[in-house]
């Protein structure tokens, strides 16, 4: 509680200091889920290649271009790999962005991670004000500066406005009730004037009856309520320091949404408020599961995430050349004359494509060797994979980093 | 493109001239045709003095000086105004300013002025002007050269009429008297304005020019003129044309002429008085397009809605269709035409002949008044004009012996048949023909959202042809997105781009499929604005351009540019970008006097850029359009 008061006091007393404040971000380099399980057993999720670039590079490049000056990367699982990667990557020496790592092995959830950061913070007080909370698998190109400014002004007017979360329109499928990104249908209630979040429902929507339960008080206390079922949560939050202390106070908060957001919404003693910001034209998505991995990869290939696309150098990737129909090809690809590389395909450096291959809608990593008469459709092949002759790879098969991979999938 | 363009400029004028000459020459040797109908001594002085008419005189402030009438009335006035305008015609800065055509025209008119008493000279100099203009490059020059014939003939017709009216008092009709009166008034106004020496802002009109030259051919077949509603009858020809009209009463009720010149204020005022829809003229209009109607958008619909209960002569079905046109709920040539015909069916169903009137006459008048209401909502398309012509023709041909109920039933079934045969069955035939042109591996490009092309693509997809579609779109309507949505839903592989990128994307294309609002008899395709650009780029890349168009949209008119006849859309639509507050740089500049928005709806694609026109009668080259027009018209009248 003390810390929280301290935070509040700081906000109110000196607005000039705020404008000078460094823009900071906390990047959770661990999703604390098991959705990518067979792959993440030996590798951290944020280093998995997304269109031949580690996911964390997309996030860091976006934060850097959005004007963030300091990023705290919270590493948990496979933390040494992440730290090693960041040490060797160009982020270590980047002029505009300072990347610091926080390592913890005990954390099993985002809540734990934030509590750990808060504890550290009380000692070093590295985080001085509002910060952006994202996970290390976010791909976005949205501008942040205005949003942070908006958040600060709102905070100045209303001390209880501790968080702004970013939402984006995305119509879930009528059949699966999932968005394109493979997340469940989200049901939120927002005050249309202030954009305050009033209700957040992710899991308790009754699809069979097509109904959702709302608290009656929601209607009583607000003159007007806007209900959305076509929004997608981007998991990009602008938080005030109170958020960290709230996690500290409520030690049972684990999940950012399921526990924290709901807890704040039902808790009327503290009266904290969460606001939403809807983005229109820019892109924001989180690679949460295999489905969103596929979707986001396609979005990157189709350049919705511009400027974070394979033919542009960001965060130390080697750009590849873009041809017609969305074919990205590295300059040193060895391709047989009889091979047919179709639309929306990325082929990485040092890859050999054999005779009679057909590749469509796929991503092929660096240093791959593809035998002859191989058909690859809608697949993702990571670096250094060798594919034997005559295979047929359909659907979104994901290939691991194995030196020689012999696939016995159906022909 | 340049390399293509140059030979064109040389070759084309010749071709086009041939077209005009034939029509001219047929009735040239004898005296002006107008004189046939009105036995009056042909007086060449009048013609000579009238020749300046070809350049509309400067528009003055008082400006009820409509070019033709002013000149026709007052040969005494026009010379000065005309010499003025010869110097500064074509204010659009056409680069052909120094072309021989123009020079010769100046000299011609001067000479004709000088030799006003010698009938022959006028002709000769005209011929001279013609010949000297042949090497001229550019379409404008050509139309300029052609102008004198049509205009002088018509003008002479008018003046003849004027002359004749005096000695043969008993024969003058009301229209003639009115024409005379109007002409005199116009002359007076012109004289006054000239004295004022106002800045002229000369209105060019290759538009009126082209249409008048078409007009010239018309008197040759007066029979076709009668039931010709949407034909390029310029409002300019108003007085003389009135005489040819079937019944004057109908004419009077029939408000704005389909091709009314909206830069003629007196006419506009008159039309406004009759108008049902409240129309506020837009303020900043582009000079070149002043002859087209343009109103403030957004005020009409609510106003019309409030009037619903006061409009008792308007049939509710027609009213509904009008509202739908106005709000843009119904768009696209076929959809608009079908909606209108169905409304007319309702009209026929609910019709009962008032006492002391005949069905044929009264219903024609009724339909005319409905049509004028629809025109107020949105200018007619050629397809609608043809359909209206059909309906009126059927009404006129109803045998007197039929009882009212029989006549109504016959009409309804006729309209029904028109819809099913000329539109729906025609589309099916087009699809059948066009699908045969799609092969596996094709990359098809389409522009906007043409209904016929959409059907072709869906049918080809159903036949399991493997092809890819590039949908090219343009602001502000972005109709292509709707097409894209429907195509994707069916599982067709699509790429979407805007017209800015058409030259990039054209590399991949194997065939271009376009729709058309109408096809004119010189093979020109009149279609959504931007179509010409796509067709030109495609032909520069040697990609075949196929135009899908039902034969009922064909028209015998000849149009060389998209200026004379076009439709202006809401200027705000191009100045604003919806949903992007950050790039609306023109906010607050809408009423700036130095800024005019031009939101054209249609453009004309020259026939050289079109490889093939797919109609219900088969696949034809654009040069064969007149055949279809002729044959179709014949059948059309026989139906």
Interface residues (C-beta under 8 A of the other chain):
Chain A: X280 X281 X324 X325
Chain B: X495 X507 X508 X579 X580
